[in-house]
Amino acid sequence: MLPDLELNDLLKLRKTHPCGEDRWKVIRMGADIKIECLGCSRQVMLSRRKLARSVKTNLSLEERINE
């Protein structure tokens, strides 16, 4: 699943959004997770399982590891 996901994390998804952006920001955590496109500000709510399958990298996690 997504054990290291936190609020305001930046995610890179496998597929690009129709606006051309592939980076999203986590804006709500719970049973479902709400993410916001950084290109057009569109908000999408996904189940944890579906989001776990579509995440390519957690950009915020990489920054925390490098510090």
N, C-alpha and C positions, 0 to 999 in steps of 0.2 A: 504494500500500500504506500502511503505517503507519511512515514513516521517523522520526517524532518521538515515538514511544511509549517510555516508560520504566517501570521497576518502580515500583509504588505510585502510578501516575497514576490520576486519577479520570476516568472516561468517562461521558458521557451517551449512551445508546443510543436509537435511533429508537422501538423498541417498549418498553412498560413490562413489567416482570416481573409475574407473577400476584399478587405481594404488594403491587403498586402503586408500586414504586420503579423509577426509570429511571436511577439512578446506580450505577456499578460501579467496583470498584478492581482494578487489575492486580496479581496476586499471583505470577505465574510467566511468564517469557519463554522462548521457544525457538522451535522450528518451529511449535508450537501455543502459544496464549496462554491462561492460566487467569485468569478474572475472578471476583470475589466480589460478590454483591449487597449493597449497603449497608443494605437494609431487613431482610432475613431471613438474611443470611450464607450463602446458597446459593452453591456454587461450580460454575462451568461452564467447560469447556475448549473453545475454538474454534480453528479454523485461522486463520492471519493473514488470508487472503482473506475468509473469512466475517465476521470481526470488522471488517475494513475497510469492508465494505458496511453493517454495522449501526451503526457509530459515527456519532453526530450531531455531538458536539463533544468535545474533550479539555479538560476543565475545568482540569487542572493546567497544560497548555500555555498557556492564557489567563492564568493567574496568573503564569507565568514571563515572559510577554511584557510584562505590566503592571508588573513590577518594574524 
